[in-house]
Amino acid sequence: MFGMQSCYNVILAFVMATVLSAAIYPMATAPTVAPERSSQVTPKLYPNYKVIVLNDDFNTFQHVSECLMNYIPGMTSDHAWELTNQVHFEGQAIVWVGPQEQAELYHQQLRRAGLTMAPLEAA
């Protein structure tokens, strides 16, 4: 049958054919699928804060209205009077809502001007 050299040549030919065919015809692989993320990262927004003026027995309508116009950006005279009436008749009014740092500033300015303020609270 075959001699030892013949067997070696057959095996060598088989190995070479396999290696060459793999180089020429790469093996098909399954497509890669990215694993699903179990926890998506969602940005969390900072909460807004409410600046609330409380009613008292010593601040006049004029003073409250002027303070609102002086310290709250974009506050019109008409809106300041509406809020001042709300403070007087309902006991309190939310005069501004927004980011904490600005809310702290407006709260402090109104308090220093003599208005009675509720503590800041998340909106």
N, C-alpha and C positions, 0 to 999 in steps of 0.2 A: 504494500500500500504506500503510505507516505513515509518518507524518512523524517528524521528529526528536523532537518533543515527545511523541509517542505512545510511541516507543521508550524515552524517558527515564521516562515514567510506568509502563510495563510493568516495567522494571528496578527502579524504585523500589518498586513494589508487590510484586515478588518478594522484594526484600531485606527490606522491612518484614514480609512474611508469614513469612519465615524467622526473623527476629529475634523476632517475637511468638510464633511457635510454639515456639521454643526457650525463651522465658520461661515460656510456659504449660505446655509439655510438655518438661520437661528431658530431656536425652539420657541414656539408660541407660548406666551405667558398670559395668565389671567390679568385683566386690567386692574390697576390698583385703584382702590376706593378709599377715600379719606374717611377715617372713622368719624361718626357723628359726635359733635361736642355735647356732652351731657349738661354742661352748664355754660350757657352763653354769657359773655361779659356784657352787661348793659350799663351804660353810664348812669349814675344816680345824680340827679340834679339837687342842688342845695335848696332847702325849703325857703319860701318867702316868709316874711314876718309882718305882723300888723302893728301899726302905730295907732294907739287908741287914746283919745282925749276923753277925760271924765268930767262930769258936771261938778261944780262946786259953788259955794255961796259968795265968793269974793272976786272972781274974774268977770269983767264986763263983756258984753257981746262984742263991743268994739275991740277990746284987747285980744280976745280969742281969735276973732276974724283976722286982725292984723298979724298976729303971730303965725297963723296958718299961711297967709300970703307971703310972709317974710322967710319962712323956713322950709316950706314944702314946695319943691320945684313944680312949676306949671300951675300953681294954685291961682285960680281967678277969684275976683272979688265975689262974684255970684256964688261960686261953689263954696268959698269960705263961709259965706253967710248961711248957705244951706246946711253945712256941717255944724256951724255954731248953733243953729236952731235945733239940729238933731241932738247935740250935746245937751242943750238946755231941756228939751222936752222928753227925750228918751233916756237921758242919763249918761250917754256915751256916744261916740262916733269913731268909726275907723277912718282916719284921715289920710293914711298912706299904706300901701302894701308893696313890699319888694325885698331885695336882698338884705341879709342880716346887718351887714356893716353900715349900709345907708340908713336902715331902720334905726340902728343904735344912735347914729348921728342926729337924725331928726327928733328922735325921742328925747335925747339929751338937750338939744337946743330948745325944744318946747318946754321941757321941765325947768330949765334954767330961766326961761322967760316968765315962769310963774304958773304955767298951766298944770292942772292936776292930771297925771298920766297913769294909765293902767300899765302893768308890766308888759314888756314885749311878749308876744305869743306867736307861735308858728301858725301860718295861714293854712 
